Amino acid sequence: MTILQAVPAKLSNLLLQPDASYLIIGGTGGLGRSITRFMARKGAKHIILASRSSGMSDNVRSLIQDLSVEGTQIFVRQCDVAKQEDVAKLVLECSRDLPHIKGIIHSAMVLHVSRAWIQDFNSIWIKVKLFC
């Protein structure tokens, strides 16, 4: 009788491909930076952060520095995705300088919070708490 030992398969923790690029629209904001960190942990090595503004905050600089130590390259590009010419320029630059874009995440948003909205939210939240 022959006894075989079952050996579990080695599963990769990587979800994303290190030889591809990933584009995050609105990538310099808080949500975009969080997504960037997650993607780097999951194997992305080339991440493009597109933002309408051309400035780079201290948070973005820190992100670039932190992830470069782990071997992830972050590229910040100015691009208003509502303008076709901005998008065409971004795609052209990235296709020339980086591996092909394998995924796009849209994390851009504009949040307008007013005193009336907060009052409405608070009154709804109180009603939800009463029923739960």
Rosetta constraint file for C-alpha pairs under 8 A:
AtomPair CA 13 CA 42 HARMONIC 6.70 0.50
AtomPair CA 14 CA 41 HARMONIC 7.74 0.50
AtomPair CA 14 CA 42 HARMONIC 4.67 0.50
AtomPair CA 14 CA 43 HARMONIC 5.02 0.50
AtomPair CA 15 CA 42 HARMONIC 5.12 0.50
AtomPair CA 15 CA 43 HARMONIC 6.29 0.50
AtomPair CA 16 CA 39 HARMONIC 7.14 0.50
AtomPair CA 16 CA 42 HARMONIC 5.70 0.50
AtomPair CA 16 CA 43 HARMONIC 4.94 0.50
AtomPair CA 16 CA 44 HARMONIC 5.38 0.50
AtomPair CA 17 CA 43 HARMONIC 5.95 0.50
AtomPair CA 17 CA 44 HARMONIC 5.80 0.50
AtomPair CA 17 CA 45 HARMONIC 7.80 0.50
AtomPair CA 18 CA 43 HARMONIC 5.56 0.50
AtomPair CA 18 CA 44 HARMONIC 4.94 0.50
AtomPair CA 18 CA 45 HARMONIC 4.96 0.50
AtomPair CA 18 CA 46 HARMONIC 7.24 0.50
AtomPair CA 19 CA 44 HARMONIC 7.92 0.50
AtomPair CA 19 CA 45 HARMONIC 7.17 0.50
AtomPair CA 19 CA 46 HARMONIC 7.80 0.50
AtomPair CA 19 CA 99 HARMONIC 6.42 0.50
AtomPair CA 20 CA 44 HARMONIC 7.34 0.50
AtomPair CA 20 CA 45 HARMONIC 7.50 0.50
AtomPair CA 20 CA 46 HARMONIC 6.64 0.50
AtomPair CA 20 CA 99 HARMONIC 5.06 0.50
AtomPair CA 20 CA 100 HARMONIC 5.49 0.50
AtomPair CA 20 CA 101 HARMONIC 5.98 0.50
AtomPair CA 20 CA 102 HARMONIC 5.81 0.50
AtomPair CA 21 CA 44 HARMONIC 7.24 0.50
AtomPair CA 21 CA 45 HARMONIC 7.25 0.50
AtomPair CA 21 CA 46 HARMONIC 4.71 0.50
AtomPair CA 21 CA 47 HARMONIC 5.64 0.50
AtomPair CA 21 CA 48 HARMONIC 7.20 0.50
AtomPair CA 21 CA 98 HARMONIC 6.84 0.50
AtomPair CA 21 CA 99 HARMONIC 5.54 0.50
AtomPair CA 21 CA 100 HARMONIC 5.73 0.50
AtomPair CA 21 CA 101 HARMONIC 4.50 0.50
AtomPair CA 21 CA 102 HARMONIC 5.85 0.50
AtomPair CA 21 CA 103 HARMONIC 7.26 0.50
AtomPair CA 22 CA 44 HARMONIC 7.32 0.50
AtomPair CA 22 CA 46 HARMONIC 6.41 0.50
AtomPair CA 22 CA 47 HARMONIC 4.89 0.50
AtomPair CA 22 CA 48 HARMONIC 6.08 0.50
AtomPair CA 22 CA 101 HARMONIC 5.44 0.50
AtomPair CA 22 CA 102 HARMONIC 5.82 0.50
AtomPair CA 22 CA 103 HARMONIC 4.95 0.50
AtomPair CA 22 CA 104 HARMONIC 5.92 0.50
AtomPair CA 22 CA 105 HARMONIC 7.98 0.50
AtomPair CA 23 CA 47 HARMONIC 5.96 0.50
AtomPair CA 23 CA 48 HARMONIC 4.69 0.50
AtomPair CA 23 CA 49 HARMONIC 6.13 0.50
AtomPair CA 23 CA 50 HARMONIC 7.16 0.50
AtomPair CA 23 CA 101 HARMONIC 6.92 0.50
AtomPair CA 23 CA 103 HARMONIC 6.31 0.50
AtomPair CA 23 CA 104 HARMONIC 4.73 0.50
AtomPair CA 23 CA 105 HARMONIC 6.32 0.50
AtomPair CA 24 CA 32 HARMONIC 6.62 0.50
AtomPair CA 24 CA 36 HARMONIC 7.77 0.50
AtomPair CA 24 CA 47 HARMONIC 7.41 0.50
AtomPair CA 24 CA 48 HARMONIC 6.10 0.50
AtomPair CA 24 CA 49 HARMONIC 5.06 0.50
AtomPair CA 24 CA 50 HARMONIC 6.08 0.50
AtomPair CA 24 CA 104 HARMONIC 5.82 0.50
AtomPair CA 24 CA 105 HARMONIC 4.80 0.50
AtomPair CA 24 CA 106 HARMONIC 5.96 0.50
AtomPair CA 24 CA 107 HARMONIC 6.74 0.50
AtomPair CA 25 CA 32 HARMONIC 7.60 0.50
AtomPair CA 25 CA 49 HARMONIC 6.21 0.50
AtomPair CA 25 CA 50 HARMONIC 4.80 0.50
AtomPair CA 25 CA 51 HARMONIC 6.40 0.50
AtomPair CA 25 CA 81 HARMONIC 7.82 0.50
AtomPair CA 25 CA 104 HARMONIC 7.47 0.50
AtomPair CA 25 CA 105 HARMONIC 6.13 0.50
AtomPair CA 25 CA 106 HARMONIC 4.76 0.50
AtomPair CA 25 CA 107 HARMONIC 5.65 0.50
AtomPair CA 25 CA 108 HARMONIC 5.84 0.50
AtomPair CA 26 CA 32 HARMONIC 5.96 0.50
AtomPair CA 26 CA 49 HARMONIC 6.84 0.50
AtomPair CA 26 CA 50 HARMONIC 5.69 0.50
AtomPair CA 26 CA 51 HARMONIC 5.07 0.50
AtomPair CA 26 CA 52 HARMONIC 7.62 0.50
AtomPair CA 26 CA 106 HARMONIC 6.63 0.50
AtomPair CA 26 CA 107 HARMONIC 5.09 0.50
AtomPair CA 26 CA 108 HARMONIC 3.92 0.50
AtomPair CA 26 CA 109 HARMONIC 7.28 0.50
AtomPair CA 27 CA 31 HARMONIC 7.30 0.50
AtomPair CA 27 CA 32 HARMONIC 3.86 0.50
AtomPair CA 27 CA 33 HARMONIC 5.95 0.50
AtomPair CA 27 CA 36 HARMONIC 7.46 0.50
AtomPair CA 27 CA 48 HARMONIC 7.78 0.50
AtomPair CA 27 CA 49 HARMONIC 4.43 0.50
AtomPair CA 27 CA 50 HARMONIC 5.67 0.50
AtomPair CA 27 CA 51 HARMONIC 6.38 0.50
AtomPair CA 27 CA 107 HARMONIC 6.58 0.50
AtomPair CA 27 CA 108 HARMONIC 7.21 0.50
AtomPair CA 28 CA 32 HARMONIC 5.65 0.50
AtomPair CA 28 CA 33 HARMONIC 5.90 0.50
AtomPair CA 28 CA 49 HARMONIC 6.19 0.50
AtomPair CA 28 CA 50 HARMONIC 7.25 0.50
AtomPair CA 28 CA 51 HARMONIC 6.35 0.50
AtomPair CA 28 CA 56 HARMONIC 7.79 0.50
AtomPair CA 28 CA 60 HARMONIC 6.25 0.50
AtomPair CA 28 CA 76 HARMONIC 7.92 0.50
AtomPair CA 29 CA 33 HARMONIC 6.08 0.50
AtomPair CA 29 CA 108 HARMONIC 7.66 0.50
AtomPair CA 30 CA 34 HARMONIC 6.30 0.50
AtomPair CA 31 CA 35 HARMONIC 6.23 0.50
AtomPair CA 31 CA 107 HARMONIC 6.52 0.50
AtomPair CA 32 CA 36 HARMONIC 6.07 0.50
AtomPair CA 32 CA 49 HARMONIC 7.80 0.50
AtomPair CA 32 CA 107 HARMONIC 5.80 0.50
AtomPair CA 32 CA 108 HARMONIC 7.71 0.50
AtomPair CA 33 CA 37 HARMONIC 6.35 0.50
AtomPair CA 33 CA 60 HARMONIC 7.41 0.50
AtomPair CA 33 CA 63 HARMONIC 7.33 0.50
AtomPair CA 34 CA 38 HARMONIC 6.35 0.50
AtomPair CA 35 CA 39 HARMONIC 6.08 0.50
AtomPair CA 36 CA 40 HARMONIC 6.16 0.50
AtomPair CA 36 CA 47 HARMONIC 7.26 0.50
AtomPair CA 37 CA 41 HARMONIC 6.32 0.50
AtomPair CA 37 CA 63 HARMONIC 7.95 0.50
AtomPair CA 37 CA 67 HARMONIC 7.62 0.50
AtomPair CA 38 CA 42 HARMONIC 6.32 0.50
AtomPair CA 39 CA 43 HARMONIC 6.43 0.50
AtomPair CA 39 CA 44 HARMONIC 5.51 0.50
AtomPair CA 40 CA 44 HARMONIC 4.73 0.50
AtomPair CA 40 CA 45 HARMONIC 6.39 0.50
AtomPair CA 40 CA 67 HARMONIC 7.33 0.50
AtomPair CA 40 CA 72 HARMONIC 6.47 0.50
AtomPair CA 44 CA 72 HARMONIC 6.88 0.50
AtomPair CA 45 CA 71 HARMONIC 6.52 0.50
AtomPair CA 45 CA 72 HARMONIC 4.15 0.50
AtomPair CA 45 CA 73 HARMONIC 5.76 0.50
AtomPair CA 46 CA 72 HARMONIC 6.01 0.50
AtomPair CA 46 CA 73 HARMONIC 4.98 0.50
AtomPair CA 46 CA 74 HARMONIC 6.12 0.50
AtomPair CA 46 CA 75 HARMONIC 7.65 0.50
AtomPair CA 46 CA 98 HARMONIC 7.60 0.50
AtomPair CA 46 CA 99 HARMONIC 7.73 0.50
AtomPair CA 47 CA 72 HARMONIC 7.56 0.50
AtomPair CA 47 CA 73 HARMONIC 6.31 0.50
AtomPair CA 47 CA 74 HARMONIC 4.98 0.50
AtomPair CA 47 CA 75 HARMONIC 6.23 0.50
AtomPair CA 48 CA 74 HARMONIC 5.90 0.50
AtomPair CA 48 CA 75 HARMONIC 4.68 0.50
AtomPair CA 48 CA 76 HARMONIC 5.86 0.50
AtomPair CA 48 CA 77 HARMONIC 7.08 0.50
AtomPair CA 49 CA 74 HARMONIC 7.18 0.50
AtomPair CA 49 CA 75 HARMONIC 6.03 0.50
AtomPair CA 49 CA 76 HARMONIC 4.74 0.50
AtomPair CA 49 CA 77 HARMONIC 6.15 0.50
AtomPair CA 50 CA 76 HARMONIC 6.04 0.50
AtomPair CA 50 CA 77 HARMONIC 4.98 0.50
AtomPair CA 50 CA 78 HARMONIC 5.73 0.50
AtomPair CA 50 CA 79 HARMONIC 5.61 0.50
AtomPair CA 50 CA 80 HARMONIC 7.96 0.50
AtomPair CA 51 CA 76 HARMONIC 7.58 0.50
AtomPair CA 51 CA 77 HARMONIC 6.46 0.50
AtomPair CA 51 CA 78 HARMONIC 5.11 0.50
AtomPair CA 51 CA 79 HARMONIC 5.45 0.50
AtomPair CA 51 CA 80 HARMONIC 6.72 0.50
AtomPair CA 52 CA 78 HARMONIC 5.51 0.50
AtomPair CA 52 CA 79 HARMONIC 5.08 0.50
AtomPair CA 52 CA 80 HARMONIC 4.72 0.50
AtomPair CA 52 CA 81 HARMONIC 7.85 0.50
AtomPair CA 53 CA 78 HARMONIC 5.98 0.50
AtomPair CA 53 CA 79 HARMONIC 7.65 0.50
AtomPair CA 54 CA 77 HARMONIC 7.20 0.50
AtomPair CA 54 CA 78 HARMONIC 5.03 0.50
AtomPair CA 56 CA 60 HARMONIC 6.12 0.50
AtomPair CA 56 CA 61 HARMONIC 6.85 0.50
AtomPair CA 57 CA 61 HARMONIC 6.38 0.50
AtomPair CA 58 CA 62 HARMONIC 6.06 0.50
AtomPair CA 59 CA 63 HARMONIC 6.17 0.50
AtomPair CA 60 CA 64 HARMONIC 6.17 0.50
AtomPair CA 61 CA 65 HARMONIC 6.22 0.50
AtomPair CA 62 CA 66 HARMONIC 6.03 0.50
AtomPair CA 63 CA 67 HARMONIC 6.08 0.50
AtomPair CA 64 CA 68 HARMONIC 5.94 0.50
AtomPair CA 64 CA 73 HARMONIC 7.32 0.50
AtomPair CA 64 CA 74 HARMONIC 5.78 0.50
AtomPair CA 65 CA 69 HARMONIC 6.69 0.50
AtomPair CA 66 CA 70 HARMONIC 7.22 0.50
AtomPair CA 67 CA 71 HARMONIC 6.48 0.50
AtomPair CA 67 CA 72 HARMONIC 5.27 0.50
AtomPair CA 67 CA 73 HARMONIC 7.10 0.50
AtomPair CA 67 CA 74 HARMONIC 7.73 0.50
AtomPair CA 68 CA 72 HARMONIC 4.97 0.50
AtomPair CA 68 CA 73 HARMONIC 5.76 0.50
AtomPair CA 68 CA 74 HARMONIC 7.60 0.50
AtomPair CA 77 CA 90 HARMONIC 7.42 0.50
AtomPair CA 79 CA 86 HARMONIC 5.32 0.50
AtomPair CA 79 CA 87 HARMONIC 6.47 0.50
AtomPair CA 79 CA 90 HARMONIC 6.87 0.50
AtomPair CA 80 CA 86 HARMONIC 5.96 0.50
AtomPair CA 80 CA 87 HARMONIC 7.17 0.50
AtomPair CA 81 CA 86 HARMONIC 6.57 0.50
AtomPair CA 81 CA 87 HARMONIC 5.73 0.50
AtomPair CA 83 CA 87 HARMONIC 6.56 0.50
AtomPair CA 84 CA 88 HARMONIC 6.15 0.50
AtomPair CA 85 CA 89 HARMONIC 6.13 0.50
AtomPair CA 86 CA 90 HARMONIC 6.18 0.50
AtomPair CA 87 CA 91 HARMONIC 6.15 0.50
AtomPair CA 88 CA 92 HARMONIC 6.12 0.50
AtomPair CA 89 CA 93 HARMONIC 6.15 0.50
AtomPair CA 90 CA 94 HARMONIC 6.07 0.50
AtomPair CA 91 CA 95 HARMONIC 5.92 0.50
AtomPair CA 92 CA 96 HARMONIC 6.21 0.50
AtomPair CA 93 CA 97 HARMONIC 6.20 0.50
AtomPair CA 94 CA 98 HARMONIC 5.29 0.50
AtomPair CA 94 CA 99 HARMONIC 7.75 0.50
AtomPair CA 94 CA 100 HARMONIC 7.81 0.50
AtomPair CA 94 CA 101 HARMONIC 8.00 0.50
AtomPair CA 95 CA 99 HARMONIC 6.86 0.50
AtomPair CA 95 CA 100 HARMONIC 6.18 0.50
AtomPair CA 95 CA 101 HARMONIC 7.76 0.50
AtomPair CA 113 CA 117 HARMONIC 6.29 0.50
AtomPair CA 113 CA 118 HARMONIC 7.13 0.50
AtomPair CA 114 CA 118 HARMONIC 6.37 0.50
AtomPair CA 115 CA 119 HARMONIC 6.26 0.50
AtomPair CA 116 CA 120 HARMONIC 6.17 0.50
AtomPair CA 117 CA 121 HARMONIC 6.06 0.50
AtomPair CA 118 CA 122 HARMONIC 6.02 0.50
AtomPair CA 119 CA 123 HARMONIC 6.19 0.50
AtomPair CA 120 CA 124 HARMONIC 6.21 0.50
AtomPair CA 121 CA 125 HARMONIC 5.98 0.50
AtomPair CA 122 CA 126 HARMONIC 6.16 0.50
AtomPair CA 123 CA 127 HARMONIC 6.45 0.50
AtomPair CA 124 CA 128 HARMONIC 6.21 0.50
AtomPair CA 125 CA 129 HARMONIC 6.13 0.50
AtomPair CA 126 CA 130 HARMONIC 6.26 0.50
AtomPair CA 127 CA 131 HARMONIC 6.48 0.50
AtomPair CA 128 CA 132 HARMONIC 6.26 0.50
